[in-house]
Amino acid sequence: MKLVLLLIGMVLVLEGLPYAAAPEKMQNWLKVLSEMRPVDLRIFGIISVVCGLILCWVIQQGGGF
C-alpha cells in the first residue's frame, strides 16, 4: 500500500509541474488537445500506456538503468 501511495504522489508531482512552470503554454496545449479527434487521443493514450508498461517490465527484469 505504501508503494501505491508513493506512486500516486509521484504522478501528481509530475502532472502538476508543467502547470506550475508554464501555465500559459499548458492552456495552449490543452486547446490543441481539445481540437484533436477522439480517435487520435485514444491512439496517443494507448501508445503511452504500452510504453509505460514496457518501461515497468524492463525495470522489473533488472535491466535498464
PDB file of N, CA, C, O and CB in Angstrom:
ATOM      1  N   MET A   1       0.823  -1.192   0.000  1.00  0.00           N
ATOM      2  CA  MET A   1       0.000   0.000   0.000  1.00  0.00           C
ATOM      3  C   MET A   1       0.867   1.257   0.000  1.00  0.00           C
ATOM      4  O   MET A   1       0.536   2.254  -0.641  1.00  0.00           O
ATOM      5  CB  MET A   1      -0.936  -0.002   1.205  1.00  0.00           C
ATOM      6  N   LYS A   2       1.975   1.193   0.724  1.00  0.00           N
ATOM      7  CA  LYS A   2       2.880   2.333   0.790  1.00  0.00           C
ATOM      8  C   LYS A   2       3.424   2.666  -0.597  1.00  0.00           C
ATOM      9  O   LYS A   2       3.545   3.836  -0.959  1.00  0.00           O
ATOM     10  CB  LYS A   2       4.033   2.048   1.763  1.00  0.00           C
ATOM     11  N   LEU A   3       3.754   1.623  -1.374  1.00  0.00           N
ATOM     12  CA  LEU A   3       4.288   1.832  -2.720  1.00  0.00           C
ATOM     13  C   LEU A   3       3.242   2.467  -3.628  1.00  0.00           C
ATOM     14  O   LEU A   3       3.568   3.348  -4.423  1.00  0.00           O
ATOM     15  CB  LEU A   3       4.770   0.503  -3.318  1.00  0.00           C
ATOM     16  N   VAL A   4       2.007   2.035  -3.519  1.00  0.00           N
ATOM     17  CA  VAL A   4       0.934   2.594  -4.339  1.00  0.00           C
ATOM     18  C   VAL A   4       0.750   4.080  -4.033  1.00  0.00           C
ATOM     19  O   VAL A   4       0.619   4.893  -4.947  1.00  0.00           O
ATOM     20  CB  VAL A   4      -0.386   1.829  -4.101  1.00  0.00           C
ATOM     21  N   LEU A   5       0.741   4.429  -2.761  1.00  0.00           N
ATOM     22  CA  LEU A   5       0.598   5.840  -2.386  1.00  0.00           C
ATOM     23  C   LEU A   5       1.788   6.667  -2.855  1.00  0.00           C
ATOM     24  O   LEU A   5       1.629   7.815  -3.270  1.00  0.00           O
ATOM     25  CB  LEU A   5       0.440   5.974  -0.872  1.00  0.00           C
ATOM     26  N   LEU A   6       2.974   6.085  -2.789  1.00  0.00           N
ATOM     27  CA  LEU A   6       4.170   6.767  -3.290  1.00  0.00           C
ATOM     28  C   LEU A   6       4.058   7.011  -4.793  1.00  0.00           C
ATOM     29  O   LEU A   6       4.401   8.091  -5.274  1.00  0.00           O
ATOM     30  CB  LEU A   6       5.436   5.941  -2.978  1.00  0.00           C
ATOM     31  N   LEU A   7       3.585   6.026  -5.523  1.00  0.00           N
ATOM     32  CA  LEU A   7       3.422   6.172  -6.975  1.00  0.00           C
ATOM     33  C   LEU A   7       2.374   7.230  -7.312  1.00  0.00           C
ATOM     34  O   LEU A   7       2.564   8.025  -8.232  1.00  0.00           O
ATOM     35  CB  LEU A   7       3.030   4.828  -7.607  1.00  0.00           C
ATOM     36  N   ILE A   8       1.280   7.240  -6.573  1.00  0.00           N
ATOM     37  CA  ILE A   8       0.251   8.257  -6.806  1.00  0.00           C
ATOM     38  C   ILE A   8       0.821   9.648  -6.542  1.00  0.00           C
ATOM     39  O   ILE A   8       0.555  10.585  -7.294  1.00  0.00           O
ATOM     40  CB  ILE A   8      -0.987   8.001  -5.909  1.00  0.00           C
ATOM     41  N   GLY A   9       1.598   9.778  -5.481  1.00  0.00           N
ATOM     42  CA  GLY A   9       2.239  11.058  -5.183  1.00  0.00           C
ATOM     43  C   GLY A   9       3.180  11.497  -6.289  1.00  0.00           C
ATOM     44  O   GLY A   9       3.203  12.673  -6.653  1.00  0.00           O
ATOM     45  N   MET A  10       3.951  10.571  -6.823  1.00  0.00           N
ATOM     46  CA  MET A  10       4.885  10.900  -7.906  1.00  0.00           C
ATOM     47  C   MET A  10       4.128  11.327  -9.171  1.00  0.00           C
ATOM     48  O   MET A  10       4.542  12.257  -9.863  1.00  0.00           O
ATOM     49  CB  MET A  10       5.799   9.690  -8.214  1.00  0.00           C
ATOM     50  N   VAL A  11       3.027  10.647  -9.462  1.00  0.00           N
ATOM     51  CA  VAL A  11       2.219  11.020 -10.625  1.00  0.00           C
ATOM     52  C   VAL A  11       1.685  12.437 -10.452  1.00  0.00           C
ATOM     53  O   VAL A  11       1.712  13.229 -11.394  1.00  0.00           O
ATOM     54  CB  VAL A  11       1.052  10.023 -10.827  1.00  0.00           C
ATOM     55  N   LEU A  12       1.200  12.761  -9.259  1.00  0.00           N
ATOM     56  CA  LEU A  12       0.681  14.106  -9.014  1.00  0.00           C
ATOM     57  C   LEU A  12       1.768  15.163  -9.157  1.00  0.00           C
ATOM     58  O   LEU A  12       1.516  16.243  -9.692  1.00  0.00           O
ATOM     59  CB  LEU A  12       0.061  14.186  -7.627  1.00  0.00           C
ATOM     60  N   VAL A  13       2.960  14.865  -8.688  1.00  0.00           N
ATOM     61  CA  VAL A  13       4.076  15.804  -8.834  1.00  0.00           C
ATOM     62  C   VAL A  13       4.387  16.015 -10.309  1.00  0.00           C
ATOM     63  O   VAL A  13       4.498  17.153 -10.764  1.00  0.00           O
ATOM     64  CB  VAL A  13       5.330  15.290  -8.086  1.00  0.00           C
ATOM     65  N   LEU A  14       4.527  14.929 -11.057  1.00  0.00           N
ATOM     66  CA  LEU A  14       4.874  15.041 -12.479  1.00  0.00           C
ATOM     67  C   LEU A  14       3.764  15.702 -13.293  1.00  0.00           C
ATOM     68  O   LEU A  14       4.041  16.445 -14.234  1.00  0.00           O
ATOM     69  CB  LEU A  14       5.178  13.664 -13.053  1.00  0.00           C
ATOM     70  N   GLU A  15       2.514  15.433 -12.934  1.00  0.00           N
ATOM     71  CA  GLU A  15       1.393  16.059 -13.640  1.00  0.00           C
ATOM     72  C   GLU A  15       1.287  17.549 -13.314  1.00  0.00           C
ATOM     73  O   GLU A  15       0.878  18.338 -14.167  1.00  0.00           O
ATOM     74  CB  GLU A  15       0.081  15.353 -13.283  1.00  0.00           C
ATOM     75  N   GLY A  16       1.644  17.938 -12.112  1.00  0.00           N
ATOM     76  CA  GLY A  16       1.495  19.331 -11.702  1.00  0.00           C
ATOM     77  C   GLY A  16       2.624  20.243 -12.134  1.00  0.00           C
ATOM     78  O   GLY A  16       2.428  21.454 -12.237  1.00  0.00           O
ATOM     79  N   LEU A  17       3.801  19.693 -12.391  1.00  0.00           N
ATOM     80  CA  LEU A  17       4.952  20.521 -12.753  1.00  0.00           C
ATOM     81  C   LEU A  17       4.721  21.407 -13.980  1.00  0.00           C
ATOM     82  O   LEU A  17       5.028  22.597 -13.913  1.00  0.00           O
ATOM     83  CB  LEU A  17       6.135  19.641 -13.001  1.00  0.00           C
ATOM     84  N   PRO A  18       4.201  20.895 -15.088  1.00  0.00           N
ATOM     85  CA  PRO A  18       4.005  21.786 -16.247  1.00  0.00           C
ATOM     86  C   PRO A  18       3.042  22.928 -15.968  1.00  0.00           C
ATOM     87  O   PRO A  18       3.235  24.040 -16.460  1.00  0.00           O
ATOM     88  CB  PRO A  18       3.499  20.992 -17.425  1.00  0.00           C
ATOM     89  N   TYR A  19       1.998  22.658 -15.178  1.00  0.00           N
ATOM     90  CA  TYR A  19       1.030  23.720 -14.861  1.00  0.00           C
ATOM     91  C   TYR A  19       1.658  24.795 -13.972  1.00  0.00           C
ATOM     92  O   TYR A  19       1.332  25.975 -14.100  1.00  0.00           O
ATOM     93  CB  TYR A  19      -0.211  23.125 -14.167  1.00  0.00           C
ATOM     94  N   ALA A  20       2.549  24.393 -13.082  1.00  0.00           N
ATOM     95  CA  ALA A  20       3.209  25.352 -12.200  1.00  0.00           C
ATOM     96  C   ALA A  20       4.295  26.121 -12.937  1.00  0.00           C
ATOM     97  O   ALA A  20       4.484  27.312 -12.693  1.00  0.00           O
ATOM     98  CB  ALA A  20       3.804  24.639 -10.988  1.00  0.00           C
ATOM     99  N   ALA A  21       5.009  25.451 -13.837  1.00  0.00           N
ATOM    100  CA  ALA A  21       6.147  26.073 -14.513  1.00  0.00           C
ATOM    101  C   ALA A  21       5.726  26.959 -15.684  1.00  0.00           C
ATOM    102  O   ALA A  21       6.316  28.017 -15.902  1.00  0.00           O
ATOM    103  CB  ALA A  21       7.097  25.006 -15.005  1.00  0.00           C
ATOM    104  N   ALA A  22       4.711  26.536 -16.439  1.00  0.00           N
ATOM    105  CA  ALA A  22       4.331  27.284 -17.639  1.00  0.00           C
ATOM    106  C   ALA A  22       2.817  27.187 -17.865  1.00  0.00           C
ATOM    107  O   ALA A  22       2.374  26.492 -18.780  1.00  0.00           O
ATOM    108  CB  ALA A  22       5.100  26.752 -18.880  1.00  0.00           C
ATOM    109  N   PRO A  23       2.029  27.871 -17.049  1.00  0.00           N
ATOM    110  CA  PRO A  23       0.569  27.738 -17.169  1.00  0.00           C
ATOM    111  C   PRO A  23       0.015  28.216 -18.521  1.00  0.00           C
ATOM    112  O   PRO A  23      -0.942  27.634 -19.030  1.00  0.00           O
ATOM    113  CB  PRO A  23      -0.099  28.515 -16.058  1.00  0.00           C
ATOM    114  N   GLU A  24       0.601  29.257 -19.099  1.00  0.00           N
ATOM    115  CA  GLU A  24       0.107  29.757 -20.379  1.00  0.00           C
ATOM    116  C   GLU A  24       0.312  28.727 -21.486  1.00  0.00           C
ATOM    117  O   GLU A  24      -0.572  28.503 -22.313  1.00  0.00           O
ATOM    118  CB  GLU A  24       0.806  31.071 -20.744  1.00  0.00           C
ATOM    119  N   LYS A  25       1.484  28.109 -21.490  1.00  0.00           N
ATOM    120  CA  LYS A  25       1.759  27.094 -22.513  1.00  0.00           C
ATOM    121  C   LYS A  25       0.865  25.874 -22.327  1.00  0.00           C
ATOM    122  O   LYS A  25       0.457  25.246 -23.304  1.00  0.00           O
ATOM    123  CB  LYS A  25       3.236  26.675 -22.471  1.00  0.00           C
ATOM    124  N   MET A  26       0.561  25.538 -21.081  1.00  0.00           N
ATOM    125  CA  MET A  26      -0.332  24.415 -20.826  1.00  0.00           C
ATOM    126  C   MET A  26      -1.743  24.721 -21.311  1.00  0.00           C
ATOM    127  O   MET A  26      -2.428  23.832 -21.816  1.00  0.00           O
ATOM    128  CB  MET A  26      -0.348  24.074 -19.337  1.00  0.00           C
ATOM    129  N   GLN A  27      -2.186  25.967 -21.164  1.00  0.00           N
ATOM    130  CA  GLN A  27      -3.503  26.332 -21.672  1.00  0.00           C
ATOM    131  C   GLN A  27      -3.549  26.177 -23.188  1.00  0.00           C
ATOM    132  O   GLN A  27      -4.524  25.667 -23.740  1.00  0.00           O
ATOM    133  CB  GLN A  27      -3.857  27.774 -21.270  1.00  0.00           C
ATOM    134  N   ASN A  28      -2.487  26.622 -23.854  1.00  0.00           N
ATOM    135  CA  ASN A  28      -2.416  26.475 -25.314  1.00  0.00           C
ATOM    136  C   ASN A  28      -2.414  25.002 -25.706  1.00  0.00           C
ATOM    137  O   ASN A  28      -3.095  24.613 -26.655  1.00  0.00           O
ATOM    138  CB  ASN A  28      -1.157  27.172 -25.870  1.00  0.00           C
ATOM    139  N   TRP A  29      -1.659  24.185 -24.988  1.00  0.00           N
ATOM    140  CA  TRP A  29      -1.577  22.761 -25.284  1.00  0.00           C
ATOM    141  C   TRP A  29      -2.944  22.096 -25.073  1.00  0.00           C
ATOM    142  O   TRP A  29      -3.338  21.227 -25.851  1.00  0.00           O
ATOM    143  CB  TRP A  29      -0.501  22.086 -24.398  1.00  0.00           C
ATOM    144  N   LEU A  30      -3.661  22.503 -24.027  1.00  0.00           N
ATOM    145  CA  LEU A  30      -4.988  21.942 -23.778  1.00  0.00           C
ATOM    146  C   LEU A  30      -5.976  22.333 -24.879  1.00  0.00           C
ATOM    147  O   LEU A  30      -6.871  21.556 -25.214  1.00  0.00           O
ATOM    148  CB  LEU A  30      -5.510  22.407 -22.416  1.00  0.00           C
ATOM    149  N   LYS A  31      -5.818  23.526 -25.438  1.00  0.00           N
ATOM    150  CA  LYS A  31      -6.663  23.924 -26.571  1.00  0.00           C
ATOM    151  C   LYS A  31      -6.390  23.028 -27.769  1.00  0.00           C
ATOM    152  O   LYS A  31      -7.319  22.593 -28.450  1.00  0.00           O
ATOM    153  CB  LYS A  31      -6.422  25.403 -26.945  1.00  0.00           C
ATOM    154  N   VAL A  32      -5.114  22.754 -28.026  1.00  0.00           N
ATOM    155  CA  VAL A  32      -4.746  21.869 -29.132  1.00  0.00           C
ATOM    156  C   VAL A  32      -5.338  20.478 -28.903  1.00  0.00           C
ATOM    157  O   VAL A  32      -5.891  19.876 -29.823  1.00  0.00           O
ATOM    158  CB  VAL A  32      -3.203  21.787 -29.280  1.00  0.00           C
ATOM    159  N   LEU A  33      -5.221  19.973 -27.681  1.00  0.00           N
ATOM    160  CA  LEU A  33      -5.764  18.646 -27.367  1.00  0.00           C
ATOM    161  C   LEU A  33      -7.282  18.601 -27.538  1.00  0.00           C
ATOM    162  O   LEU A  33      -7.826  17.605 -28.014  1.00  0.00           O
ATOM    163  CB  LEU A  33      -5.392  18.248 -25.938  1.00  0.00           C
ATOM    164  N   SER A  34      -7.960  19.676 -27.150  1.00  0.00           N
ATOM    165  CA  SER A  34      -9.417  19.689 -27.250  1.00  0.00           C
ATOM    166  C   SER A  34      -9.886  19.700 -28.698  1.00  0.00           C
ATOM    167  O   SER A  34     -11.029  19.340 -28.982  1.00  0.00           O
ATOM    168  CB  SER A  34      -9.981  20.892 -26.518  1.00  0.00           C
ATOM    169  N   GLU A  35      -9.021  20.107 -29.610  1.00  0.00           N
ATOM    170  CA  GLU A  35      -9.380  20.139 -31.030  1.00  0.00           C
ATOM    171  C   GLU A  35      -9.018  18.855 -31.757  1.00  0.00           C
ATOM    172  O   GLU A  35      -9.370  18.693 -32.926  1.00  0.00           O
ATOM    173  CB  GLU A  35      -8.703  21.303 -31.706  1.00  0.00           C
ATOM    174  N   MET A  36      -8.320  17.937 -31.091  1.00  0.00           N
ATOM    175  CA  MET A  36      -7.947  16.674 -31.721  1.00  0.00           C
ATOM    176  C   MET A  36      -9.143  15.727 -31.766  1.00  0.00           C
ATOM    177  O   MET A  36     -10.044  15.794 -30.930  1.00  0.00           O
ATOM    178  CB  MET A  36      -6.773  16.020 -30.968  1.00  0.00           C
ATOM    179  N   ARG A  37      -9.127  14.855 -32.751  1.00  0.00           N
ATOM    180  CA  ARG A  37     -10.189  13.849 -32.848  1.00  0.00           C
ATOM    181  C   ARG A  37     -10.044  12.846 -31.708  1.00  0.00           C
ATOM    182  O   ARG A  37      -8.923  12.538 -31.302  1.00  0.00           O
ATOM    183  CB  ARG A  37     -10.147  13.123 -34.226  1.00  0.00           C
ATOM    184  N   PRO A  38     -11.151  12.334 -31.188  1.00  0.00           N
ATOM    185  CA  PRO A  38     -11.090  11.338 -30.113  1.00  0.00           C
ATOM    186  C   PRO A  38     -10.270  10.097 -30.491  1.00  0.00           C
ATOM    187  O   PRO A  38      -9.601   9.513 -29.639  1.00  0.00           O
ATOM    188  CB  PRO A  38     -12.496  10.917 -29.731  1.00  0.00           C
ATOM    189  N   VAL A  39     -10.321   9.703 -31.744  1.00  0.00           N
ATOM    190  CA  VAL A  39      -9.557   8.532 -32.190  1.00  0.00           C
ATOM    191  C   VAL A  39      -8.059   8.791 -32.029  1.00  0.00           C
ATOM    192  O   VAL A  39      -7.318   7.911 -31.591  1.00  0.00           O
ATOM    193  CB  VAL A  39      -9.891   8.188 -33.667  1.00  0.00           C
ATOM    194  N   ASP A  40      -7.617   9.993 -32.384  1.00  0.00           N
ATOM    195  CA  ASP A  40      -6.195  10.327 -32.249  1.00  0.00           C
ATOM    196  C   ASP A  40      -5.774  10.360 -30.782  1.00  0.00           C
ATOM    197  O   ASP A  40      -4.684   9.906 -30.435  1.00  0.00           O
ATOM    198  CB  ASP A  40      -5.897  11.683 -32.911  1.00  0.00           C
ATOM    199  N   LEU A  41      -6.640  10.896 -29.922  1.00  0.00           N
ATOM    200  CA  LEU A  41      -6.343  10.918 -28.488  1.00  0.00           C
ATOM    201  C   LEU A  41      -6.268   9.496 -27.930  1.00  0.00           C
ATOM    202  O   LEU A  41      -5.411   9.194 -27.100  1.00  0.00           O
ATOM    203  CB  LEU A  41      -7.410  11.734 -27.728  1.00  0.00           C
ATOM    204  N   ARG A  42      -7.163   8.634 -28.388  1.00  0.00           N
ATOM    205  CA  ARG A  42      -7.162   7.244 -27.928  1.00  0.00           C
ATOM    206  C   ARG A  42      -5.873   6.537 -28.344  1.00  0.00           C
ATOM    207  O   ARG A  42      -5.277   5.810 -27.549  1.00  0.00           O
ATOM    208  CB  ARG A  42      -8.383   6.491 -28.485  1.00  0.00           C
ATOM    209  N   ILE A  43      -5.445   6.751 -29.586  1.00  0.00           N
ATOM    210  CA  ILE A  43      -4.199   6.136 -30.067  1.00  0.00           C
ATOM    211  C   ILE A  43      -3.014   6.646 -29.259  1.00  0.00           C
ATOM    212  O   ILE A  43      -2.145   5.865 -28.872  1.00  0.00           O
ATOM    213  CB  ILE A  43      -3.986   6.431 -31.572  1.00  0.00           C
ATOM    214  N   PHE A  44      -2.971   7.947 -29.001  1.00  0.00           N
ATOM    215  CA  PHE A  44      -1.898   8.526 -28.187  1.00  0.00           C
ATOM    216  C   PHE A  44      -1.905   7.917 -26.789  1.00  0.00           C
ATOM    217  O   PHE A  44      -0.849   7.606 -26.239  1.00  0.00           O
ATOM    218  CB  PHE A  44      -2.045  10.064 -28.102  1.00  0.00           C
ATOM    219  N   GLY A  45      -3.094   7.747 -26.215  1.00  0.00           N
ATOM    220  CA  GLY A  45      -3.209   7.151 -24.886  1.00  0.00           C
ATOM    221  C   GLY A  45      -2.750   5.701 -24.859  1.00  0.00           C
ATOM    222  O   GLY A  45      -2.052   5.284 -23.935  1.00  0.00           O
ATOM    223  N   ILE A  46      -3.140   4.934 -25.871  1.00  0.00           N
ATOM    224  CA  ILE A  46      -2.732   3.529 -25.934  1.00  0.00           C
ATOM    225  C   ILE A  46      -1.224   3.412 -26.078  1.00  0.00           C
ATOM    226  O   ILE A  46      -0.601   2.575 -25.425  1.00  0.00           O
ATOM    227  CB  ILE A  46      -3.429   2.815 -27.099  1.00  0.00           C
ATOM    228  N   ILE A  47      -0.636   4.242 -26.924  1.00  0.00           N
ATOM    229  CA  ILE A  47       0.822   4.230 -27.093  1.00  0.00           C
ATOM    230  C   ILE A  47       1.509   4.581 -25.774  1.00  0.00           C
ATOM    231  O   ILE A  47       2.514   3.965 -25.420  1.00  0.00           O
ATOM    232  CB  ILE A  47       1.253   5.221 -28.206  1.00  0.00           C
ATOM    233  N   SER A  48       0.983   5.557 -25.051  1.00  0.00           N
ATOM    234  CA  SER A  48       1.568   5.942 -23.763  1.00  0.00           C
ATOM    235  C   SER A  48       1.491   4.798 -22.759  1.00  0.00           C
ATOM    236  O   SER A  48       2.458   4.525 -22.047  1.00  0.00           O
ATOM    237  CB  SER A  48       0.857   7.179 -23.202  1.00  0.00           C
ATOM    238  N   VAL A  49       0.339   4.129 -22.703  1.00  0.00           N
ATOM    239  CA  VAL A  49       0.174   3.012 -21.771  1.00  0.00           C
ATOM    240  C   VAL A  49       1.143   1.884 -22.109  1.00  0.00           C
ATOM    241  O   VAL A  49       1.781   1.329 -21.215  1.00  0.00           O
ATOM    242  CB  VAL A  49      -1.276   2.493 -21.798  1.00  0.00           C
ATOM    243  N   VAL A  50       1.258   1.543 -23.385  1.00  0.00           N
ATOM    244  CA  VAL A  50       2.162   0.460 -23.796  1.00  0.00           C
ATOM    245  C   VAL A  50       3.609   0.821 -23.468  1.00  0.00           C
ATOM    246  O   VAL A  50       4.353  -0.023 -22.968  1.00  0.00           O
ATOM    247  CB  VAL A  50       2.015   0.169 -25.309  1.00  0.00           C
ATOM    248  N   CYS A  51       4.016   2.054 -23.738  1.00  0.00           N
ATOM    249  CA  CYS A  51       5.385   2.479 -23.410  1.00  0.00           C
ATOM    250  C   CYS A  51       5.624   2.410 -21.900  1.00  0.00           C
ATOM    251  O   CYS A  51       6.692   1.981 -21.462  1.00  0.00           O
ATOM    252  CB  CYS A  51       5.647   3.916 -23.926  1.00  0.00           C
ATOM    253  N   GLY A  52       4.652   2.823 -21.115  1.00  0.00           N
ATOM    254  CA  GLY A  52       4.783   2.758 -19.663  1.00  0.00           C
ATOM    255  C   GLY A  52       4.890   1.325 -19.167  1.00  0.00           C
ATOM    256  O   GLY A  52       5.700   1.031 -18.288  1.00  0.00           O
ATOM    257  N   LEU A  53       4.078   0.427 -19.724  1.00  0.00           N
ATOM    258  CA  LEU A  53       4.147  -0.976 -19.332  1.00  0.00           C
ATOM    259  C   LEU A  53       5.477  -1.606 -19.707  1.00  0.00           C
ATOM    260  O   LEU A  53       6.043  -2.377 -18.932  1.00  0.00           O
ATOM    261  CB  LEU A  53       3.016  -1.752 -19.969  1.00  0.00           C
ATOM    262  N   ILE A  54       5.978  -1.281 -20.893  1.00  0.00           N
ATOM    263  CA  ILE A  54       7.284  -1.799 -21.315  1.00  0.00           C
ATOM    264  C   ILE A  54       8.376  -1.290 -20.385  1.00  0.00           C
ATOM    265  O   ILE A  54       9.254  -2.052 -19.981  1.00  0.00           O
ATOM    266  CB  ILE A  54       7.592  -1.393 -22.775  1.00  0.00           C
ATOM    267  N   LEU A  55       8.327  -0.010 -20.046  1.00  0.00           N
ATOM    268  CA  LEU A  55       9.318   0.558 -19.136  1.00  0.00           C
ATOM    269  C   LEU A  55       9.276  -0.140 -17.784  1.00  0.00           C
ATOM    270  O   LEU A  55      10.318  -0.498 -17.235  1.00  0.00           O
ATOM    271  CB  LEU A  55       9.087   2.061 -18.961  1.00  0.00           C
ATOM    272  N   CYS A  56       8.079  -0.334 -17.246  1.00  0.00           N
ATOM    273  CA  CYS A  56       7.945  -1.029 -15.960  1.00  0.00           C
ATOM    274  C   CYS A  56       8.473  -2.457 -16.049  1.00  0.00           C
ATOM    275  O   CYS A  56       9.144  -2.929 -15.131  1.00  0.00           O
ATOM    276  CB  CYS A  56       6.475  -1.041 -15.506  1.00  0.00           C
ATOM    277  N   TRP A  57       8.177  -3.142 -17.142  1.00  0.00           N
ATOM    278  CA  TRP A  57       8.628  -4.522 -17.314  1.00  0.00           C
ATOM    279  C   TRP A  57      10.157  -4.589 -17.381  1.00  0.00           C
ATOM    280  O   TRP A  57      10.772  -5.448 -16.749  1.00  0.00           O
ATOM    281  CB  TRP A  57       8.010  -5.133 -18.588  1.00  0.00           C
ATOM    282  N   VAL A  58      10.769  -3.677 -18.153  1.00  0.00           N
ATOM    283  CA  VAL A  58      12.234  -3.666 -18.281  1.00  0.00           C
ATOM    284  C   VAL A  58      12.885  -3.398 -16.936  1.00  0.00           C
ATOM    285  O   VAL A  58      13.848  -4.074 -16.574  1.00  0.00           O
ATOM    286  CB  VAL A  58      12.685  -2.607 -19.306  1.00  0.00           C
ATOM    287  N   ILE A  59      12.380  -2.429 -16.193  1.00  0.00           N
ATOM    288  CA  ILE A  59      12.929  -2.107 -14.891  1.00  0.00           C
ATOM    289  C   ILE A  59      12.741  -3.284 -13.925  1.00  0.00           C
ATOM    290  O   ILE A  59      13.640  -3.598 -13.144  1.00  0.00           O
ATOM    291  CB  ILE A  59      12.267  -0.838 -14.333  1.00  0.00           C
ATOM    292  N   GLN A  60      11.571  -3.931 -13.980  1.00  0.00           N
ATOM    293  CA  GLN A  60      11.293  -5.053 -13.089  1.00  0.00           C
ATOM    294  C   GLN A  60      12.218  -6.240 -13.383  1.00  0.00           C
ATOM    295  O   GLN A  60      12.549  -7.006 -12.479  1.00  0.00           O
ATOM    296  CB  GLN A  60       9.827  -5.480 -13.220  1.00  0.00           C
ATOM    297  N   GLN A  61      12.628  -6.391 -14.628  1.00  0.00           N
ATOM    298  CA  GLN A  61      13.504  -7.502 -15.016  1.00  0.00           C
ATOM    299  C   GLN A  61      14.960  -7.244 -14.621  1.00  0.00           C
ATOM    300  O   GLN A  61      15.814  -8.110 -14.808  1.00  0.00           O
ATOM    301  CB  GLN A  61      13.413  -7.744 -16.524  1.00  0.00           C
ATOM    302  N   GLY A  62      15.242  -6.077 -14.086  1.00  0.00           N
ATOM    303  CA  GLY A  62      16.593  -5.760 -13.654  1.00  0.00           C
ATOM    304  C   GLY A  62      17.430  -5.093 -14.726  1.00  0.00           C
ATOM    305  O   GLY A  62      18.606  -4.805 -14.503  1.00  0.00           O
ATOM    306  N   GLY A  63      16.857  -4.850 -15.860  1.00  0.00           N
ATOM    307  CA  GLY A  63      17.582  -4.189 -16.937  1.00  0.00           C
ATOM    308  C   GLY A  63      17.465  -2.690 -16.834  1.00  0.00           C
ATOM    309  O   GLY A  63      17.051  -2.151 -15.808  1.00  0.00           O
ATOM    310  N   GLY A  64      17.824  -2.040 -17.879  1.00  0.00           N
ATOM    311  CA  GLY A  64      17.682  -0.582 -17.913  1.00  0.00           C
ATOM    312  C   GLY A  64      18.765   0.132 -17.141  1.00  0.00           C
ATOM    313  O   GLY A  64      19.952  -0.071 -17.398  1.00  0.00           O
ATOM    314  N   PHE A  65      18.376   0.951 -16.215  1.00  0.00           N
ATOM    315  CA  PHE A  65      19.294   1.832 -15.516  1.00  0.00           C
ATOM    316  C   PHE A  65      20.049   1.060 -14.461  1.00  0.00           C
ATOM    317  O   PHE A  65      20.880   1.631 -13.755  1.00  0.00           O
ATOM    318  CB  PHE A  65      18.550   3.007 -14.889  1.00  0.00           C
TER     319      PHE A  65
END
